[in-house]
Amino acid sequence: MTHTRTAWAVLLVAGAAFALLAWWLVPWDPVPGGRPEPVDPEDYFTAAHIARAESFSTWVRTWSLSSLGVSLLVACVVGFTSLGRRLVARLPGPWWAQVVLVVALLEVLRRTITLPFAVLVRRRVLEEGLSTQSWWGFARDLAVREGLTVVVTSVGLLALMLCARRFPRRWPAVAGGVLGLLVLLGSFVYPLVVEPLFNDFEPLEAGALRTGVLELADAQGVDVDEVLVADASRRTTTLNAYVSGFGGTRRVVLYDTLVRDLPKDQALSVVAHELVHAQHDDVLVGSLLGAVGVAAAVGLAGVLLRRHDVRRAGTVPLVLAMLAVGTVLALPIQNGLSRTVETRADVEALRATGDPEGFVELQRQLAVRSLSDLGARDGWDWWFASHPGVLSRLALAD
């Protein structure tokens, strides 16, 4: 293949663009005076709760890491040996149909092998009273997520291979641009296409909370047409809120558990945090970084696949194995950026509300309702945590 030079160029240019965008758009020093040391959990939580949260988190981490390890092992065995090529050779149909079939087969295989770990986590969640969802509902959501994974992965691979077939020498550059645009498009339509598959949404009802939300949005200079409430209580007892989409699809969403169970001051603390994300267009920033990161990944794939024919469906298991390994290796960068952005949202939400007591009680409630880990897990947090730990967040209020 003669695409190697293009692949190196895409990798270097996209990698440099990612670094520059991160330097420009990510708030690297979000806490005035530097980040404080985490608080002592015993100052905010009972010994019984700390022990319960530690037990729950330990088992969930164990099963989650076991599932991840098994999933990577399956992907690597199939992708880095001749097993994957032999599997594709047995599939019927043209190359594009083989791509979809092999993605579906390998995803079903991965999910089937790791299903016992998901069931173990699910059982512990039920035992701790963190879920209200039936096993049928759990299975339905699992099937929908797997279907989405197959569709998204197949679309990405088909786009990659079509570019390789049409532009044999320049496909890393063309595919990097196409897949980057697909990332942006996916982020834009996610609230409209994906979220309704899992929840129903209603506007926040008129009342003191809605009035407080609109006043807070006006004070923060954020244009908010609607704040939506998701029917999360049909699945969980935990509390949460989020911002998704950007531009015309941006929405602030509150769990109905949060609206129902929290007093106004704590609910507004959550909303203030999410409004900071909207104010700084954090979803759009993350999407841009994701798009450039995908382009860099395509360049890296072109370098690593210089001895393989990307135009053939037989290469798909290898690409999927590389994708699985690369996704895990990229987590420290992705989550490190996320934690920094989340810290800024906490800091500016505290400024907007001027209510550190409400912030503290909110963080306590969030931790108690979700049994958040209260121990020091620096390695785990560095690799897998997308948000600062609750002890670090509580320290901000001090």
Buried (B, 14 or more C-beta within 10 A) or exposed (E): BEBBEBBBBBBEBBBEBBEEBBEEBBBEEBBEEEBEEBBEBEEBBEEEBBEBBBEBBEEBBEBBEBBBEBBBEBBBEBBBEEEBBEBBEEBEEEBBEBBBBBBBBBBEBBBEBBEEBBEBBBEBBBEBEBBBBEEEEBEBBBEEBBEEBBEBBBBBBBBBBBBBEEBBEBBBBBBBBBBBBBBBEBBBEBBEEBBEEBBEBEEBEEEEBBEBBBEBBEEBEBEBEEBBBBBBBBBBBBBBBBBBBBEEBBBBBBBBBBBEBBEBBBBBBBBBBBBBBBBBBBBBBBBBBBBBBBBBBBBBBBBBBBEBEBBBBBBBBBBBBBBBBEEBEEBEEBBBBBBBBBBBBBBBBBEBBEBBEBBBBBBBBBBBBBBBBBEEBEEBBEBBBBBBBBBBBBBBBE
